[in-house]
């Protein structure tokens, strides 16, 4: 995966839809769809999602503890 693909995967892990990613990265929907179909890309997105969970949980705990 190149750096562009890694960036797309990171945004996908954050929940951005493919249509928005196409706009952001200037890619055709068919190209984006092919990327999303790649098992390697799917694993990368999942890895980024797993990294985000602890970060999001810690952020939420800080918000709750301030109340």
trRosetta pair geometry for C-beta under 8 A, 3 or more apart (Angstrom, degrees):
i j d omega theta_ij theta_ji phi_ij phi_ji
1 5 4.2 -124 -164 90 93 132
1 6 5.6 115 133 -56 121 81
1 9 7.4 1 -169 -18 151 140
1 40 6.4 -167 -51 137 107 118
1 41 6.9 133 -100 -90 124 72
1 44 6.1 53 -47 -70 169 158
2 5 5.2 98 53 10 66 101
2 6 7.2 -125 104 -4 36 91
3 6 5.5 -54 -148 37 35 114
3 7 6.3 38 153 -21 67 103
4 7 5.7 -54 -152 34 31 112
4 8 6.5 32 150 -18 65 104
4 25 6.8 114 -174 -148 105 125
5 8 5.6 -51 -148 36 35 112
5 9 6.3 38 152 -21 66 105
5 35 6.6 -156 -128 -152 100 125
5 41 6.5 -100 -177 -108 114 103
5 44 7.5 60 139 84 98 167
6 9 5.5 -52 -147 35 32 114
6 10 6.5 37 152 -23 64 102
6 44 6.8 -111 -115 -179 64 140
7 10 5.6 -50 -150 31 32 113
7 11 6.6 27 154 -12 64 104
7 25 7.8 148 98 -93 113 122
8 11 5.9 -59 -152 40 32 107
8 12 6.1 34 150 -22 67 108
8 21 5.7 82 -147 -166 93 127
8 25 6.0 -14 -87 -50 108 158
8 32 7.7 -152 -163 -131 141 90
8 35 6.8 2 111 141 152 151
9 12 5.5 -53 -144 37 32 114
9 13 6.3 37 154 -24 64 103
9 41 6.1 -149 -88 -161 112 77
9 44 4.3 -37 -154 119 160 113
9 45 4.8 -129 -157 -74 87 68
9 48 5.8 151 137 -10 94 144
10 13 5.7 -52 -152 31 29 114
10 14 6.9 28 149 -17 60 104
10 48 5.2 -158 -109 -141 55 152
11 14 5.5 -55 -155 35 37 113
11 16 4.6 -25 159 29 94 137
11 21 5.9 149 102 -102 130 103
11 24 7.1 -133 -179 79 173 162
12 15 7.7 93 179 -41 33 10
12 16 6.2 -85 -92 58 37 85
12 18 7.8 28 -110 -81 105 65
12 21 6.5 4 -71 -74 86 150
12 36 7.4 175 -128 -106 152 99
12 45 4.9 -54 99 -121 119 120
12 48 7.8 99 71 67 79 141
13 45 5.0 -177 -69 -162 85 68
13 46 7.8 -169 -108 -66 105 13
13 48 3.5 -126 -43 102 167 116
13 49 4.5 -147 -152 -61 100 70
13 52 6.2 161 144 -14 115 137
14 52 7.2 167 -89 -102 66 159
16 20 4.9 -111 -178 83 100 128
16 21 5.6 119 119 -56 117 91
16 24 7.7 2 163 -5 152 146
17 20 5.0 94 61 9 77 101
17 21 7.1 -143 101 -4 40 90
18 21 5.4 -58 -146 39 35 113
18 22 6.3 44 153 -27 68 100
18 29 6.9 83 138 -139 114 81
18 32 5.1 139 -168 136 102 133
18 33 6.9 57 -170 -74 152 66
18 36 6.3 -51 -99 -44 125 150
19 22 5.7 -48 -153 27 31 115
19 23 6.9 30 150 -16 61 102
19 29 7.1 -5 -101 -103 65 108
20 23 5.7 -53 -156 35 37 112
20 24 6.3 34 150 -19 68 108
21 24 5.5 -54 -142 39 34 113
21 25 5.9 0 169 9 69 114
21 27 7.3 -18 128 45 82 120
21 32 6.0 136 96 -138 111 136
22 25 6.8 -75 -137 53 19 86
22 26 7.7 46 172 -128 53 2
22 27 5.0 -107 -133 72 65 78
22 28 7.0 -15 -147 166 116 7
22 29 5.5 -22 -94 -78 155 62
22 32 5.1 -89 -78 -30 92 149
23 26 7.8 18 -175 -68 22 41
25 32 7.8 131 65 -89 124 109
27 31 4.7 -120 -178 84 103 123
27 32 5.0 121 111 -56 127 93
27 35 7.9 -11 169 -3 159 138
28 31 4.5 92 60 4 85 104
28 32 7.1 -156 91 -5 44 85
29 32 5.6 -56 -145 39 34 111
29 33 6.1 38 155 -23 67 106
30 33 5.6 -50 -145 35 31 114
30 34 6.5 34 153 -21 62 103
31 34 5.7 -52 -151 33 31 112
31 35 6.6 33 149 -19 63 104
32 35 5.6 -54 -153 35 34 113
32 36 6.3 31 152 -16 67 107
33 36 5.7 -55 -145 40 32 110
33 37 6.3 35 153 -24 64 107
34 37 5.6 -56 -150 32 31 114
34 38 7.2 47 150 -37 60 94
35 38 5.9 -42 -165 6 37 117
35 41 5.4 138 168 -102 72 170
36 41 6.4 -115 -110 110 25 136
36 42 7.3 75 -175 -73 52 83
37 41 7.8 51 59 52 32 126
37 42 8.0 -27 179 -44 13 112
38 41 3.9 78 74 9 107 107
38 42 6.6 -172 91 -11 55 83
39 42 5.5 -53 -144 37 34 115
39 43 6.4 35 156 -20 66 104
40 43 5.8 -54 -151 35 30 111
40 44 6.5 32 150 -21 63 106
41 44 5.5 -53 -149 34 34 114
41 45 6.5 37 152 -19 66 102
42 45 5.8 -51 -150 34 32 112
42 46 6.5 30 152 -16 64 106
43 46 5.6 -55 -148 39 33 111
43 47 6.3 38 152 -23 66 104
44 47 5.6 -50 -147 33 31 114
44 48 6.5 31 153 -16 63 104
45 48 5.8 -56 -152 37 31 110
45 49 6.4 34 149 -22 65 104
46 49 5.5 -50 -148 33 35 115
46 50 6.4 35 154 -20 65 103
47 50 5.8 -54 -150 35 31 111
47 51 6.6 32 151 -19 63 105
48 51 5.6 -53 -150 34 34 113
48 52 6.5 35 152 -23 65 105
49 52 5.7 -58 -152 32 32 112
49 53 6.9 44 152 -36 64 96
50 53 6.0 -37 -154 10 35 116
51 54 7.3 -61 -172 33 36 98
51 55 7.0 24 144 -8 66 117
52 55 5.5 -69 -153 46 42 113
52 56 5.7 39 155 -21 80 109
53 56 5.9 -57 -143 38 26 107
53 57 6.2 26 159 -19 64 109
54 57 5.6 -56 -144 38 32 112
54 58 6.2 32 158 -20 67 105
55 58 5.9 -54 -148 35 28 109
55 59 6.4 28 153 -19 62 107
56 59 5.7 -54 -148 36 32 113
56 60 6.3 31 154 -19 65 106
57 60 5.8 -55 -148 37 31 110
57 61 6.3 32 153 -20 65 106
58 61 5.7 -53 -147 36 32 112
58 62 6.5 34 153 -20 64 103
59 62 5.8 -54 -153 33 31 111
59 63 6.6 32 150 -20 64 104
60 63 5.6 -52 -151 34 35 113
60 64 6.4 33 153 -18 67 105
61 64 5.7 -53 -146 37 33 110
61 65 6.2 30 156 -19 66 109
62 65 5.8 -58 -144 38 29 109
62 66 6.6 34 156 -26 62 104
63 66 6.0 -57 -158 26 30 113
63 67 7.5 33 149 -27 60 101
64 67 6.1 -53 -166 18 39 114
